[in-house]
Structures are given as structure tokens and as C-alpha cells.
Amino acid sequence: MARQEPDFRVDPRFIAGVAALNRGDYLLAIAAFEAVIAQYGVQREGLKAHLHLVKAYAQTQQWPEAIALCQFLTHARHPRIQAWARKYLPELEAHRDEESTSPNLQLTVPRLSSGHIQLRPVSRGYLWASQGITIAVLAGLVYVVILGGVTYLTGLPNDTVALLRGWEGAIAAALVIFLGVLLFGFGSPLWSVVLSYGYGLRPVSLNELREYSPDAVALMDTLPWSWWQPRPQLRCIITTAPLIFSYGRWQRRIVVSEGLLRTATSEELAALLAVELAQLRQGLNTLMAPLVLALQCPYAVYDRLSRWGDRWAPPYGKDWGRRWGAIPLYACCALISQGSYLVFRGLEMLLFWTNQLRQYYSDRQGAAMAGNPNTLVLAWLRLMHATAQTVSTQGSIGGALESLRLLLPLNPTQAALWGDQPLDWGAIARWDGDHPLRHWFRCTSSHRPLGLRLRALMSYSRRWQLPCLLLVSPQPLPRLQRGWLQLTPLWGAIAGGLLALLLSGIGHFAFRAGRVGAALWWLTDWQTLGLGLGSIGVGLGLFLRINAYYPPLGDRPEPATLGQLLHRSLALPLDSTPVRLEGRLCAVTGLRNGLGQHLWLQTANGLWLLRCYKSWGAVWPIVQPQLLKQLQNRSIVVEGWFRRGTIPTVEVATWQCPDLKQTQQWGASYWAVGVATLWVLYGLITILGWL
């Protein structure tokens, strides 16, 4: 299969280089343009990079390099570039005799080195501890669920089932052990079955891989293989989404997609492959791959039932017979599919901690195996832009990227946001690595923060005496002013728990005092008090920050780009910056978007992730599926509040569709009040003993 010519218009390195040049980060611009030139040479695309590289050389006072490159462009085949070079050359030659004050930055992305860099040993104790805790928590949850089911069955009026009474715990434990053996012992064959059925898994020979990436084949040939470290086999799935992951201990597999093979360059594909080889050789995915395999069950239920339920979606017209038959089916499909999706996301969150630790070790070993961390950074940039193209085309990140999220190099949702526009990577690294609340934000991040990963890779480059592609060094930040307000629900829960302990102590003292304190006996139940007062504290904490979360939008919020909004290194979700965006709504219709989880806005400056709440909450796509069908791929104007988090979103207040002459008002602030009220009411009802 012949390798297709890469499309320069979607090359993220050129976009990053232009953005760096505009904001004055000239070393990054030089590195990016030289990488583009190395791939495209004197083609029209490469000549454009030459033109910008002349400007970057001039800004860093590298006069000999700038003059030589500009003289080369005076003989270019394209008249406009040739005219620009002839006009600009005299200005450069006026500085010919000046001393160059900045050293020439060599090409930052050389071909992979023939030998691997030796790393000092690093303890993986935290990783093993996190994996042990994760297994214990998941096993406990599965045990409780199975125990409840077995207890219910043994309670049925059946003489045969009654023989199992008293053995419920042993049966539940045996089933948990069986599931563990099935996942960890037969994970590779099960993965092959799932991928073959869902995505058309096929083998990839070394000859075929060599057509796409000779560097990847050379990398695999340099590694030692044995019975303890068996050589992995390559597989390919039929999808345009860019993905790569690995699984298996003895039957090792590295899976890539058709989209990634056709998008990445030889060096980038080899760098991504090096990270997967590092995971397999060090056993970093021994836990993650089987557990993600188990997560495919609730996701498959969500996907299949959503597609089937869309057949019975309203409107039904005047066919009352169809209406009475379709409404129950549609409601059942909606309830089960969205419940399965919530189970999938909830179980996925339990794996966030160990997945973040796993990526620290895999990035480190993969960069050393590839020979240059800059290559891995460029590969990530390529993945980001390809993911953004997938979202723009499909209206979502797609089932493959979403269900396999934890095994992928990058969070696909974040990659789609980052990959479609120029960004200040230094500001992103400072927010990820230096923000006072960074550990709190990491609780909701499926991957290790990208800023920390980029900073680590650049530190490896400096240590290995390689030029750095990005300037992401740590910097001191001013004091955070409103961090306490962001965490008021947490402080409320803690205050409620402490108050419950105090009142419980008073109750126990009064109870022992005899008849005098008998009226305070109800204070001795510290569990009920803790649950009730903690819930009230959460609700009051939510009330305290509502005004900060939903400030007035004003007459007309100013348009903004994502790069501008991400520039603040101390940004918080409650900053609630008013924004006004105009673009095309990219969304999946039907029950697959039943909770509004796949709402994207494609603007001239890139993609934005939207969050919308109507009077009935986030389930409005289930109640009004025709609304989303009408607005899909139409131009809309959105006004709302920008939320800075690990996944930045825009919470919508209003949107207008000029084509349909419709204006939608959204009730996010009312739902915030409602949720806070429910927390307080739940706490009061718990204390009063009505539950």
C-alpha cells in the first residue's frame, strides 16, 4: 500500500510555528519550521515554512542564516515568494557585518538514534500501590453487586435455590475470582474478539509497516526479544480516528488505526510505537488493558441500545397506535442506555489515578527508546489535529476513541480542543504544573496533565543535550485569590462532618448523664448526623459560589479564542468569563447524545465543547430529539460562560440559529440552584429520619 503524501494544510507544526512567531517565541518557531522543511523540502509547503523561518532568524539576529535562506528564496519557483525574498534581502544584508547574538538552532527533530538512551532506575512503588488499591476497590464493588444479586435469588420461593442459602458470600467471592481469571488470563483473545467484531481487526506485516514507517521497523529490530519479552504483533482496525494502544502479556498486540497510519510521519509513528513497546516491556498496561476490556461491556450496552432506541424516537405524528407502542420502548432504551453510559464513566473514573501514574513511566521510557523527546511531542501534535478533524467530521470523538480512552496516548476530548488552533504551551504547562489547585483538578483527568508531560519531555531533552521544541519551564505564580471559593462544597462537607462528630460527642456525654440528657439521645447516631450535615454543607457551599459561577453576561460579550482564554495561569472554573461564539454545531443526534455529552461548536478559531441545561436538565436531547436534528450542522451564535478545567467547556446561556430564526434560552443557573437545594433537603430529610 503506497504511502499518501501528507496534507500540509493540516500539519500542526506549521500552525504551532506561526503562533509561536506571532507571540515572540522564536526558538519554538525555528524548531517547528525546520521540522516542516525537513519533511516537505522545496515543495510549495516547504517554501512557506522557509519564508517564516527567515523572519524567525532575523528576530533572533541570526543574520548569516537569514541572509543565506533569503538568497535561496530569490530563486524560488513561486513568483510571490521570490518577490518577497528580493524585497526583504537588502534589509537583511544591511546587518551582514553584525555579530550573531543567538546560536543557530539545529534541526530539533532528527531521525531516531540508532542506540537507546540509558535511564537511571526509578522506583515504581507508587504505581504498584495505586494498582493494588484500584483492584481492591473494583473487586469490592463487583463483590457487593454480585452478593446482592445472589441474595435476591436465594430469597425467592424456590426449593432448589433455597439450598444455596447461607453460601451467598462464598458464591459471590468465587464469581469475582472467576471474572478476574477470565480478564487477566484470557485478556488477549478476548480483546481480539471484541476488536474484530467491532472494528474489523486485521494483521499488519512488517513489510506493510515499513511502507508507512521504516523507523518503526528499525526500532523493533534493535530491541532484544526472548521468551520473557516476546515480540508483539501489530494489528490494525478500520477507523479514521487516530489511535494506538497495546495489550497482552504473553500474546502481545499493538493496535493502530488506518487513520493514524495515513496521518503520522515515519518518525512520529515510530515515537508512538516506542511508547507502546515501553508499556509492554515494563508491564505498565498489565492492569489497565483487562480493566478497559471490562468497561467495553457497559459501553456496548449504551451504544447498541442507543442506536436501537433511535428507531422509536419522537415525533410520532398522528399515528396514535405507533405512539403508544413506541413511547415505552423509547423510554426503556433511553433509561438503560444512559444508565449504562453513567456506569461506564463512573467505573472509568476509578482508573484515573493509576492511569496517570502509568503514563509518567511510559513517557519516560518511550522517549528514551525513541531517542528524541521532541519527536514524541510532534507526534502528539499530529494526534491532536487529527482528532480535531474527526470531531469536525463526525460530531463527536467517536465510539473507538471514547471507549478506549484510557489506553490512548492522549485524552481524545482534550486533544480535539488543543489540536485545532495555536496555543501558548507555556501557559498550559504552568496551569497544569504550577496551579495551587492542580491536584484537585487532576481528580477529574483521565490522563496525566499534558502540560506536565510536555515539561518532563523537555527536561529530558535538556538532560540529553538536545534542543527543546517547547519552552515550558516552571515559573513562580502569584497568590491565588479565590481558590477557597472554588472549593466551598468541599469545605462545607468537611465542616458538616466535623460538626457531626462534635454533636455526636455531646450526645454520648448526655446519654451517659442519665435522665437529664435523655432528650439528646438522637445525637448519638453519628453516621446519620454525618451524612445529613455533610449533605447540607455541600448544598450551602454550592449556594455560596452560585453568583460567581453565573455573573451577568452584559449587553454583548466579546468574542475570544481558546488560546486567549487559556493564557491565564491561575484561571478557575468559577471565573466564568463571558464569551460569544459563532460557528457550526457539530453534534451526534439521538440517544448517543442523550445527556448532551457530544455537543461541539466548530468556529473559525477551532472547536469548543458546549454544556447545555434546559428546564429538565441535561436530558433535553432525549425529550426533544428533533431539536438537535434541526440544529445539526447549522450556524448558531452562542453566549455563555467559559469554564477553565482539565477539559475547558462553555456553559451555554443562550444560542441563536439565524437559519431557523430561533433563540434558545438555557437554564444552567436555575439547575445550579435546584441541585444545591436538593443537597440541603436530602440532608434535612436524613437528619429527621424520613429516609
Buried (B, 14 or more C-beta within 10 A) or exposed (E): EEEEEBEBEBBBBBBBBBBBBEBEBBBBBBBBBBBBBBBBEEBEBBBBBBBBBBBBBBBBBBBBBBBEBBBBBBEBEEEEBBEBBBEBBEEBBEBEEEEBEBEEBEBBBBBBBEEBBEEEEEEBEEBEEBBEEBBEEBBEBBBEEBBEBBBEEBEEEEEEEEEBEEEBEEBBBEBBEEBBEBBBEBBBEBBBEBBEEBBEBEEBEEEEBBBBBBBBBBBBEEEEEEEEEBEBBBBBBEBBBBBBBBBBBEBBBBBBBBBBBBBBBBBBBBBBBBBBBBBBBBEBBBBBBBBBBBBBBBBBBBBEBBBBBBEBBBEBEEEEEEBEEBEEBBEEBBBBBBBBBEBBBEBBEBBBBBBBBBBBBBBBBBBBBBBBBBBBBBBBBBBBBBBBBBBBEBBBBBBBBBBBBBBBBBBBBBBBBBBBBBBBBBBBBBBBBBBEBBEEBBEEBBBBBBBBBBBBBBBBBEEBEBBBBBBBBEEEEEEEEEBEBBBBBBBBBBBBBBBBBBBBEBBBEBBEEEEEBEEBEBBBBBEBBBBBBBBBBBBBBBBBBBEBBBBEBEEEBEEBBBBBBBBBBBBBBBBBBBBBBBBBBBBBBBBBBBBBBBBBBBBEBBBBBBBBBBEEBBBBBBBBBEBBEBBBEEBBBBBBBBBBEBBBBBBBBBBBBEEEEBEBEBBBBBBBBBBBEEBBEBBBEBBEEEE
